[in-house]
Amino acid sequence: MTLKIERLSGKRRTQIRLSGAFRSEHLDQVRAEIEGGGPRVALDLEEVDLVDVEGVRFLNACEAEGISVLRCSPYIREWMSREQGRPKGSTHKRNKGQARLEDEDGKHL
């Protein structure tokens, strides 16, 4: 599945409409569209049906920079919220009772 990118320029802002699968390999293209969109840009995700973790992180960074993320599916919005609360670089949480792995010399792996 691919990503379709459309730029819709209006009087007050530019909307960048994404359709399809938004993956990490598309980040540079979307970033270029945002930069070329002028001072007021919004991302329209109504037709995005798949996103990866890098895409979610990119969307959070966009919102942090004041770029609106519009018509986002509930699952993507929920994932964005969860990712905001996660420490940077953390992709796995260890259970409290889970032991750390050690090699035969007792060194942590």
C-alpha positions as CSV (number, residue, x, y, z in Angstrom):
1,M,0.0,0.0,0.0
2,T,1.2,3.5,-0.8
3,L,0.7,7.0,0.4
4,K,-1.0,9.6,-1.6
5,I,-0.2,13.3,-0.7
6,E,-2.4,16.2,-1.9
7,R,-1.9,19.8,-1.0
8,L,-5.1,22.0,-0.8
9,S,-4.3,25.7,-0.5
10,G,-7.0,27.9,1.0
11,K,-7.1,31.6,2.1
12,R,-6.3,30.9,5.7
13,R,-4.2,27.7,5.7
14,T,-2.9,24.9,3.6
15,Q,-4.2,21.4,4.2
16,I,-2.1,18.4,3.3
17,R,-4.3,15.4,2.8
18,L,-2.8,12.0,3.3
19,S,-4.4,8.8,1.9
20,G,-3.3,5.2,2.4
21,A,-0.5,3.9,4.6
22,F,1.7,6.5,6.4
23,R,5.1,4.9,7.1
24,S,8.6,6.0,8.0
25,E,9.7,6.0,4.4
26,H,7.2,8.8,3.7
27,L,8.3,11.2,6.4
28,D,10.7,13.2,4.2
29,Q,8.0,13.7,1.5
30,V,5.4,14.8,4.0
31,R,8.0,17.1,5.7
32,A,8.8,18.7,2.4
33,E,5.0,19.3,1.7
34,I,4.7,20.9,5.2
35,E,7.7,23.2,4.6
36,G,6.3,24.2,1.2
37,G,2.8,24.8,2.6
38,G,3.4,28.2,4.1
39,P,3.0,29.5,7.7
40,R,-0.4,27.8,8.5
41,V,-0.4,24.1,7.6
42,A,-2.7,21.3,8.7
43,L,-2.5,17.6,8.1
44,D,-5.8,15.8,7.1
45,L,-5.6,12.1,8.0
46,E,-9.2,11.2,7.2
47,E,-8.1,8.6,4.6
48,V,-5.1,7.2,6.4
49,D,-5.8,3.6,7.2
50,L,-2.4,2.5,8.4
51,V,0.5,4.1,10.3
52,D,3.7,2.9,11.9
53,V,5.4,4.1,15.1
54,E,7.6,6.6,13.3
55,G,4.6,8.1,11.7
56,V,2.9,8.4,15.0
57,R,6.0,10.1,16.5
58,F,6.1,12.4,13.5
59,L,2.5,13.4,14.0
60,N,3.1,14.2,17.7
61,A,6.1,16.3,16.7
62,C,3.9,18.2,14.2
63,E,1.3,19.0,16.8
64,A,4.1,20.1,19.2
65,E,5.2,22.6,16.5
66,G,1.7,23.9,16.1
67,I,0.6,21.9,13.0
68,S,-2.9,20.7,13.3
69,V,-3.7,17.0,12.8
70,L,-7.2,16.8,11.5
71,R,-9.8,14.0,11.0
72,C,-7.5,11.4,12.5
73,S,-8.9,7.9,13.2
74,P,-9.6,7.1,16.9
75,Y,-6.9,4.3,16.8
76,I,-4.2,6.7,15.5
77,R,-5.2,9.4,18.0
78,E,-5.1,6.9,20.9
79,W,-1.7,5.7,19.8
80,M,-0.5,9.3,19.6
81,S,-1.6,9.8,23.2
82,R,0.1,6.7,24.4
83,E,3.3,7.5,22.6
84,Q,3.4,11.0,24.2
85,G,3.4,9.4,27.6
86,R,6.2,7.0,26.8
87,P,9.8,7.9,27.7
88,K,12.0,8.7,24.7
89,G,13.7,5.6,23.2
90,S,11.5,3.2,25.1
91,T,9.7,0.6,23.0
92,H,9.4,-2.1,25.6
93,K,8.2,-2.0,29.2
94,R,9.5,-4.6,31.6
95,N,7.0,-6.0,34.2
96,K,7.9,-5.1,37.8
97,G,8.4,-8.8,38.8
98,Q,10.4,-9.7,35.6
99,A,14.0,-10.6,36.3
100,R,16.8,-9.0,34.2
101,L,18.7,-11.4,31.9
102,E,22.2,-12.3,33.0
103,D,25.0,-14.2,31.3
104,E,26.8,-17.1,33.0
105,D,29.1,-14.6,34.8
106,G,26.2,-12.7,36.3
107,K,26.5,-9.7,34.1
108,H,23.3,-8.1,32.9
109,L,22.5,-8.4,29.3
